[in-house]
């Protein structure tokens, strides 16, 4: 039996409960940002504690799941497809006796992100029982067998799952794509799923309503062209843990005889990710990289660790080397422009998804205002982390499941209409629990 507590008619927030006889597992346990935005406006109105999440169904009222509930554990494990917050950030609430299974590098990312953030009731993962896997492993849990298979996504260590139940196989895509730098990983998942002859495919549909068709190679070519045509500073924004995008900017910078400047947070995370030799990341003290620090009065222990053994540059020093670097930054780093003062002929590359909601539009408008003030034109150069509609159709036709549940999409009806001639599509319903049996 499948129960959907998130990911229904929304992008992210995946929380799926699969039950088979006396075994119960969760597939992902992410934050439902669409639900959260209905009741909160960060940072002015934020939940005070877990009750503020349970009250509005942002966390499902499930007994025996959470660390703040003194009931006996009611599920046997949580399987994370990858580290993105809309799939993983709510694990901080999980009962410490319940095992969490994820890829080895996913564990590294989650731990690094936790170490570089202020500890709150929502970010504390201390004491979690995390067990790791790689492709080729099979995890026996109760009456179920779970087979993780790598897929290509915009973060390393992304997996889909094939769950072997007493009533047949269930395949879960997590988030995947077929146009990224490691498309062959997704092809492995598709082939393994086809061989399993699944009765059910739980399938993401993020881009069913449309997205730009691009690839990481195309992103690299366009980024290189912008850098080569820029006489001043090049600034860029992309996800901290998107290793493929980091490599794209790193290689494009070197090709154009520039050094890539990264923040201390990104340096810390990339340094931890180097433990996975398959990622082939450069040493953080490589001469092709520069680490910059934001100006503030007090630094966290992890920042002091970076400062103690690496040559960290101040905004004033970055100012003096504008035409020889590409500066990777986040929205929160933009205020350093007041010190850096980009010269004429500088550019900004936005290498992330465009905003999809009102709050995102507000933040994006602020970014544009800053860029306009400092005279930086913006280039939008991005490659989606999610599969495109025709490739989605091809994947489903190859796997040939008996039934598909669309999740991680705001348009499940469109998903159904587009694919109904090829497969039976059943739009899931989100389970709404109004009254809690949790012992707080």
C-alpha positions, 0 to 999 in steps of 0.5 A, a space after each residue: 500500500 502506498 500513502 502520499 504525505 507530500 509531493 502531490 501536485 507540488 514540486 518537492 516535499 516528497 514523503 511516500 509511505 510504502 507498506 507491505 504486510 508488517 514492513 513500512 518504509 518512507 521514500 524521501 522525507 523532504 520539506 513541502 515548500 508550497 505548503 510552508 509558504 501558505 502559512 509562513 513568510 521567512 524570516 519574518 514569520 517562521 515556525 517556532 517549533 515542530 508544532 508550527 509544522 504539524 499544525 498545518 500539515 507541513 509535517 504529517 501527523 504520523 505517530 512513531 516517526 519523530 524524535 519529539 514523539 515518545 511512541 515506539 517507532 512505527 516505520 522501519 526506515 527512511 530511504 533518501 533519493 538525494 540530498 536536495 532539501 525538498 527530498 531530505 531536509 525533514 530528516 532532522 525530525 526523525 526518531 533517532 532509532 529509525 535508520 536512514 538510508 542514503 548514498 555515501 556522498 548524500 551523507 557527506 553533503 547533508 553533514 556538510 550543510 548541517 555544519 555550515 548552518 546555524 543549528 536550529 530545531 529544523 537543521 539538527 541532524 546530530 544522532 541520526 542513524 544514517 546507513 549508506 549504500 551504492 549502486 549494486 547494493 540490495 538492502 533487506 528490510 523486513 519483508 522488502 528488498 530495496 535496490 538503489 540505482 544511480 541516476 543523473 541529477 543536478 547533485 551527486 549521489 542521486 538514486 532511484 529505487 526498485 522495491 521488491 514487495 510481496 505483490 511485485 516491484 515498485 520503481 521510484 525515480 526520485 529526481 532524474 534527467 537524461 540530458 545531463 553530464 552523466 546520462 548513462 546513470 539514468 539509462 542504467 536505472 531505466 534498464 534495471 526498472 524494465 527488467 524488474 517489470 514493476 507493477 507501479 512506477 512512482 515518477 517525477 514530472 517537474 518539467 511536464 509543463 515546459 522547460 528549456 531544452 539544454 545540456 551541460 555541454 551547451 551550458 559550458 559552451 555558453 558560459 565560456 563564450 560569456 567569459 571570453 567576451 567579458 573584460 571586467 569581473 564575471 560573477 555567477 550563481 549556481 548551487 553549492 553542491 552541483 558538482 557538474 556545474 562547478 566543473 563547468 565554471 572551473 573549466 571555462 574559467 581556466 580555458 579563459 585564463 581566469 581563476 574561479 573564486 568560491 565562497 568559504 561555504 562552497 569551499 568547505 562542502 567541495 573539500 568534504 566531497 573530495 572524499 568521493 574520488 569518483 567526483 574527480 574534484 580539484 584540491 581546494 588549494 589548487 592555484 586555479 581556485 580562490 576562496 573569498 570571505 564575506 566581511 563580518 565581525 565573527 566567524 563560525 568554527 567551520 569558517 575559521 577552519 578554512 581560514 587557518 589553512 587556506 589563502 582566503 581573499 577579502 572583498 578588497 583583494 577581489 576588487 583588485 583582480 576583477 579581470 582575472 577571476 570568475 566569482 561564484 556567489 549566492 544571493 546572500 553574497 551580492 552585498 559584497 558588491 559594495 566593497 568590490 565595486 565591479 568595473 565597467 564591462 562586467 557581467 553576471 551569469 545566473 546558472 540556476 532555475 528561474 523563480 517559480 513562485 511569488 517569494 522567488 520573484 521578489 528575491 529575483 527582483 532584488 537581485 536584478 535591482 542590485 545588478 542594475 545599480 552596479 551595471 552588470 547585465 545578466 545572462 540566464 544559462 542553465 540546464 535543468 536537473 529534471 527529465 523533459 516530456 518526450 524523454 519522460 514518455 520514452 522512459 515510461 514506454 521502456 519500463 512498461 509499468 502497469 501503473 504510474 503515479 505522477 509526483 513532484 509536479 504541479 500539473 499531474 492532470 497534464 502529466 496524465 493527459 500527455 501519457 494516457 495513451 501509453 500507460 495507465 496514470 493514476 493521480 495520487 491523493 495526499 493524505 491529510 491527517 487533521 488530528 494527531 496521536 503524537 505524544 508531544 
